[in-house]
Amino acid sequence: MASAKTQVNKISTGVVGLDEMLYGGIPEGNQMLMAGDAGTGKTLMSFEMLYRNANINIPSTFITLEEGRKSLLENVKGAFSYFDDIDDLVDRNMITVTEQKVVEAFKSRESLQSFIVGINRIIQANSSRIVVFDSISPIRPLIDSDRTFTRAISQMIENFRNLGVTSIVNVETASPTLTEVAGLYGTYMFDGIVKLSTYKEQNSFQYLITVVKMRRSNHKNSSMPFEITPKGFNIFR
């Protein structure tokens, strides 16, 4: 936890209610994991963070591994119908959206290094300050062991840290406990972990968000309900 006297520059998420949970936003330069079940809104929430920052002239890069670039943008615009300037922000390179194939990239140290060099060029082309990597889930089946997988992801995260960017790295998890999420990824690799989940209430599913940890900052520990609306996410306080 950061002391009261420590001055930490933060990047606002722009997501209604999330900055309150983070007491102002994500510490600049932190590498954050966003974990959650399928369909909990990881891609949409991380894109909204880029969108809100692009509107205050903070450039960013969205790296998609699981979804085509065209499909991603169509789905985001469909979910957030009030975000009518997405195409303009993309055209002006305030948000760079790049589709990457990982089948070859994680076969060897050399191919991983080449992959990292390639995404570095993209990130640096518009001087991105925020990077979303969506997601590391399809990488695991390409790698023989948890140890090798962890080493590869750690190398990529350390690269983001050396670039000086703030990153949001998404991972799909099958109803993990907070202990499992923190244990697998959180011991040293990521500075912050945010977990999205669902629970059943009567005849419908409700969404919950929890800040598991955030280095260099205090944060609220309670899980908060949220909804996804055409105007963006709304975390109830």
N, C-alpha and C positions, 0 to 999 in steps of 0.2 A: 504494500500500500504506500502511496505517496504521502509524505508529511505535509502538514498544512502550509509550511514555509516554502515547499518546493514549487517552482514555477514551471509548469509543463504546457507547452503549446499543444492545442488540441484541434483536430479537424472535426467540425460539426458533421454529424451524419445527415442532418436535415430531416430525419424520420421523426414524425410526431411522437413524442414520448421517449424515444430512445436516448436522446441527449440528456434527458432528465435522469435516466437510469445510469448513464455514464458520467454524470456531473459535468456536462459540457461537450462531450464527444470522445473520439478515439485519440489518445496521445499520438502526436505526429511522429512517424517513423515506426510505430508499432506494427507487428505482423499478427493479424487476427484470424482465427479459425471460426467459421460459421458452420455449425453442425446441425443436422436435423433429418427427420424422416422425409421421404419423398412427398412432394406436394405441400410442404410447409412454408414455401415462399422464399427460400434462400436466394435463388437467382433474382427474383423480383426485388427483394429488399436490398441486395448488394447493388443492383442496377440503380435503384432509387437514390442510394447514397451518391453514386457518380453523377446522376442527373441533377440533384440538388446542388452539388458543388460546382458542376459545369455552369450552372446559372449564376454563380458568383465568380466566374472566371478562374476556377481551379481545374486544370486539365487532368484527364484520367485515361486509363486503358482498361477495357474489358476483354479478357482472354477466355474464349469459350472452347471447351474440349468436347462437350457432350451434345451440343446443339449447333446447327449451322447458323452462320451470321444472319442470313435473311430471316430464318425462322425465329431466332432470338428476338430480333427487332420487332417482328410482327407480333409475337406473343407479348412483349413488353407494352407495345402501343395498344394492343387489345385489352390488356389488364388495366393500364393507366390511361384511360381515354382523355383525361384532362391534361396530360403531358403532350401538348400539341406542337412542341418545338424540338422534339427528339431528333428529327431528320436534320434540322438546322444545326443543332449542336454537333451531330456526327459530321455533317458536311464541313463545319468549321474546325474540325479536329479537336474540339473541346472534349469529346468522348470518342476515342478510337476503339472500334470493335473489331477484333481479329479472331478468326476461326483457325485453330491449330489441330493437327493430327498427331497423336502420340504413339501410334503403333510402333514406329521405328525409333522414336526419340528416347525410349527408356530401355533399349536393348543392350547398351554398353555405356561405359563412362564417357567415351568419346562422343557418342550420339547425344547423350544428355547434355554435355557441354555445348555441343552445336545448337541444340534446342534452346538452351539458356541464352546463348549469344544472340540467337535470332529474336527472341522475345525482348531482349534488352534493347535492340535496335528500334523495335516498335515503341517501347515505353519511352525511350529517349527522343524519338522523333517529334513528339508534341510536348516534351518536358513534363510528362505525367507526374503528378504528386500522389495519386491514388491508383492502385491496381487491383482489379478483381480477377481471381483465377477460379474459373467455374468448370469443372471442379477436379479434385484429385481422385475422385471415386473410380474413374475408368483406368487409372494408372495401376492400381493394386493388382488386377488380374494379369498384367503384363510382367510382373516381377515375382521372382521365385519365393522370396521370404519376407516376413515382416521387417527383419533387420535391414535388408537391402532396400525395401520400400521406404522405411523411415530415413535411411541415409540419403536416398535420392530426393525426398521431399525436403529434408533438412538443408541440402545443398541449394535447392531452389529458393527456399525461404531466406537463407543467409545471403543469397544473391540480391533479393529484394531489399534486404537490410543494408547491404553495401551500396545499393543505388540510392538509398535515402528516401525510398517511397514508403507510403503507408499501404499495406495490402490487406485485402479480405479474401481469404481462401475458403472455398466452399467444399463440404464433404457430405455425402449422403450416408446416413447411418440408420440402421434398423432398430428404432426405439431404444437408443442407448441410455444407460444411467449416466448421471453427471460424473460419477467416479470413473466409468469406462471411458468417457470422452476425455476427461482430464488425464487419465492414466496413459492412454495410447498416444495422444498428441501434445499434451500440455506440460510435461515435466520440464522441458527446456526449449522446445522448438518454437512455440507460439507465445507472443506476449499477451494475447487475449483470446478468450473463447466465449462465443455466444451460441446458445443452444435454442433452436426452434423445435417445438413439439406440439402434439395435439392430444386432447383428451375428449372422451365422449360425455356429453351432458344431455340427458334425456334422449332425443332422437337426432342430435346433430353433433358434429365435431367442433371443438373450440380450439383456438390456437393459443400457445403460450410462448413467451420469450424469457430466457434466463441469461444473465451475464454471469458466467462461471468464474472468470477471472479477467483482470485487466491490469497489467503492470504499469507502474508510474501513475496510477490514478485510483481514487476510491470509486466505488460503484455500489449500486443497490443490489442486495443479494436475493430479494424476493422475485419469484416468477410473476410475470404480468401478462394478462390476456391482450390479444391484439386482433385486429381485423385488416383485411386487404380491401381497399376501396378504389374506385376510379381516380381518386385524388391522391392515392398513395397509401402507405401503411399508417395505421392509427393504433398506437399502444395506449391502452387505458391506464390512467394514473389514479 
